[in-house]
Amino acid sequence: AAHKCLEWLIRAFRINSFNVDAVMECILPYHQTKLFVRMLQLLPIKAGSSPWHWLCPLQKAGSPLSRQAIVQRCLSDLSFLRFLGQIMASAVREHKSSSLSPSPSSSSHSLR
């Protein structure tokens, strides 16, 4: 369902053109899937001018991003490592805030 939402955002607002970093933040956790490859191919990544230029060969080949390639990029590019750290910090904050709010299923009240 989330990929349908992304498709609509691409058609309606061209998010793939104007928000490349935000799209990468959304799709990077799915780096080994076909959906990642398809979204990567929709991004306007230019060799040399984009911080994502290192993904151009994968974009052209239609190949998923391996975990090893991510590790290698982290070792050679501290800005990418920082980007991943920010994604993780954001995910942890989101998880903490969502786990603090009570859900209907965890309610101690019952109707009898």
C-alpha positions in Angstrom: 0.0 0.0 0.0 2.9 2.4 0.7 4.2 2.0 -2.8 0.8 3.0 -4.2 1.1 6.2 -2.1 4.5 6.9 -3.5 3.3 6.3 -7.0 0.6 8.8 -6.5 3.0 11.4 -5.0 5.3 10.9 -8.0 2.4 11.5 -10.5 0.8 14.4 -8.6 3.8 16.3 -7.2 6.9 14.8 -8.9 8.5 14.1 -5.6 11.1 12.0 -7.3 12.4 15.2 -9.0 12.2 17.6 -6.1 12.8 15.4 -3.0 15.5 12.9 -3.9 17.0 12.7 -0.4 13.5 12.2 1.2 12.7 9.5 -1.3 16.0 7.8 -0.7 15.3 7.9 3.0 12.0 6.1 2.4 13.3 3.5 0.1 16.8 2.7 1.4 15.5 0.2 4.0 14.2 -1.8 1.1 17.5 -1.8 -0.8 17.4 -5.4 -1.8 13.8 -5.4 -3.3 12.4 -4.8 -6.8 10.5 -1.8 -5.4 13.7 -0.2 -4.5 15.1 -0.8 -8.0 12.0 0.7 -9.6 12.0 3.8 -7.4 15.7 4.2 -7.9 15.1 4.2 -11.7 12.6 7.0 -11.3 15.0 9.3 -9.5 16.9 12.0 -11.6 20.4 11.0 -10.5 23.2 12.5 -12.6 26.7 11.1 -12.6 29.0 13.5 -10.7 26.4 16.2 -9.8 24.3 14.2 -7.3 25.3 12.9 -3.9 23.7 9.7 -5.1 25.8 9.4 -8.3 27.4 6.2 -7.0 24.0 4.5 -7.6 24.0 5.3 -11.3 25.3 1.8 -12.3 22.6 0.1 -10.3 20.0 2.5 -11.7 21.0 1.7 -15.3 21.3 -2.1 -14.7 18.1 -2.3 -12.6 20.0 -4.1 -9.8 19.3 -4.0 -6.1 21.7 -2.4 -3.7 23.7 -5.0 -1.7 24.4 -4.7 2.0 28.1 -4.9 1.1 27.8 -1.9 -1.2 26.2 0.1 1.6 29.0 -0.8 4.0 31.7 0.1 1.4 30.0 3.4 0.8 29.9 4.1 4.5 33.6 3.5 4.7 34.4 5.8 1.9 31.8 8.6 2.3 31.1 10.0 5.8 28.2 12.1 4.5 26.4 8.9 3.5 27.2 7.4 6.9 25.7 10.5 8.6 22.6 10.2 6.4 22.1 6.6 7.6 22.7 7.7 11.2 20.0 10.4 10.8 17.6 7.8 9.4 18.2 5.5 12.3 17.9 8.3 14.9 14.6 9.4 13.3 13.3 5.8 13.3 14.2 5.3 17.0 12.5 8.6 17.9 9.4 7.6 16.0 9.4 4.1 17.6 9.7 5.6 21.1 6.9 8.1 20.6 4.6 5.5 19.1 5.3 3.0 21.9 4.5 5.6 24.5 1.0 6.3 23.2 -1.6 3.8 24.3 -3.2 1.7 21.7 -6.8 0.4 21.9 -5.7 -3.2 22.2 -3.5 -2.4 25.2 -6.2 -0.7 27.1 -6.8 -1.9 30.6 -10.5 -1.0 30.4 -13.0 -3.5 29.2 -16.7 -3.3 28.4 -18.8 -5.9 30.2 
